């Protein structure tokens, strides 16, 4: 059995008590409104909810064809960082995990929890020198989309985007 901690965070929550619906005036959540027994409080959430994903407990599965990544650029900077530019060419919002390899041996991972929206392009900056100091030589990074599906977080095994450090990053 695997456990995944999902803790939603809500921002900008507002409500309209049923007796005030005719005026359609939204009230701040912090305002105290007295309700009679049995009154329902309709709520609207204006922003996306955020979920906590434990990168150690990702379920490795095959993801649908709506998840698709494209490598735009990989650039090794003079300060030891890597800039990896990726296009989310799919039709699903995802997050990313970067698996670090020496030859074919998994050495570690970096989870990027910010939402990577469909059809967006994003540049990830990875402190490569510090990672090599921690793990040893890294020859390949696999940029892998993470898809939230119900209460599960899937690491998409069929959608990995390999980045070969020596030949793929200039």
N, C-alpha and C positions, 0 to 999 in steps of 0.2 A: 504494500500500500504506500502510495506517495502522498505527501501533504504539500499543499501550495498555499501560502499565506496571501490572501487578497484583501487588502484593506482600502476601501474606497475613501477618497477625500472629496468633499463637496465644497464648492465655492459659489458665491452669488446665488444662494438659495433664497427664494422669495415665495410668499404664499398670499392667497386671497381667501379670506374666510367666506364661507358659503353665503352668509347673510349680506356680504358686500359685493357679490359678484356682479350685480346690476350696474354698479358704478365702475367696475373693472379697474380699481385702483390697487396697485401692488403695494404691499407693506413690507418693511424690513423684517427679517427673521427675529431680530433682537427686540422688536416692539411686542409688548404684552397685549394680547387680545383675549378677552374673556369669551369663551365658547360655552354654549349650552350643551348638556349631555346629548351625545349622539351626533353632534355637528362634525362633519368631515372637514379636513383642512387640505384642500388641493395644493400640491407643491409643484414647482417647476425648477428644473436644474438647467441653468443657462450654459454651463461649460461641461466639457467631457469629464467623466470621473477618471481618476488616476488609480492604478492598481499596483500593489507591491508584488514584485516577482522575485522569488529567490533563485538566482542563477544556478545554484548547486542542484536544484530540484526540477530543472527543465525536463519535460518529457520529449524525447527524441522521436519525432513522427514525420510522416510525409505530409506536406502541406498542399492545399489546392492550387490550381493553376493561376488563381487571382493574386498569388504572392510571387513577385518577380523582381530581382535586383539586377542592376547593370553597373559595372565598374567604369567610372568616368576617368579617374586619374589616381595615381599613387605617386607621391612626391616625398623624397627623403630630404629633410631640411638640415641646414648646417648646425642647428642647436641639438640635433639628435632625435627630433620628433619625426613622425610620419604623418602626412596628411593624406587620408584616403577619402576620395570623393565618390559617393555612391548615388545612383538614381533609383528611387523606388518606382519602378515601372509598372507595378501591379495595381490592383484595385482594392487593396486592403491596407489599413494602417497597421504598422508593426513597431516593434522595438528591435534592437540589435544586440547580438553577442559576438564577440571576436574571440575565436579559439586560436591559441598560439601553439605552433608546432616546431619541433626540431626534427628534420627528416619527416617521419610519420608518427612520431611520439608526441602525444598531447602534453604540453608543459604547463598551461594555465589558460585563463579566460578573463575577458573584460566584458562586463555587461553595461550597456548604454541604455538607461531606462527611459530617456525622453522619447516621446512619440515621433515616429518617422511616418509622416502622412503620405498617402498615395499620391503618385505623380510628382513628388518633391525630390529635390536633389540636396544632399547634405554632405558636408565635409567633416570627417571625424579626425581629431588630432590625437595621436597616440604617442605617449612619451616612451619612445622605443629604447633609448639608451638605458633608462631606469628599469624597464622590463627585462632587458638582456642582463643587467646587473643582478636582478632578482632570480631569473630563471635559467640563464645561460643563453647560448646562441639560439636565435629564432630564425628559421628559414622560411616559414610560411605562416600566413594568417588567413583563417577562413572567416569571412564576414558572413554571419548566418542570421537570417531573419527570425524573430520570435513573434509568434502569433498567439494572441489571447483568444481562446476558443472556449466559451462558457467559463468554467472555473479552472481550466487548465491553461498552462503556458507551454506552447510547443516550440521546440527548437527544430526548424525545418531542415531535416537531413537532405532532402532532395533539392534544396534551393541555396546551397552553400556557394559562396563566391570566393574562390581562392585568389590570394594575393601572394605571389612569389616575391620575396623581399629583394634578392640579388638582381633578378632580371626584370621584375615588374615595377619597381620603384626607381625613378630616376633622381 
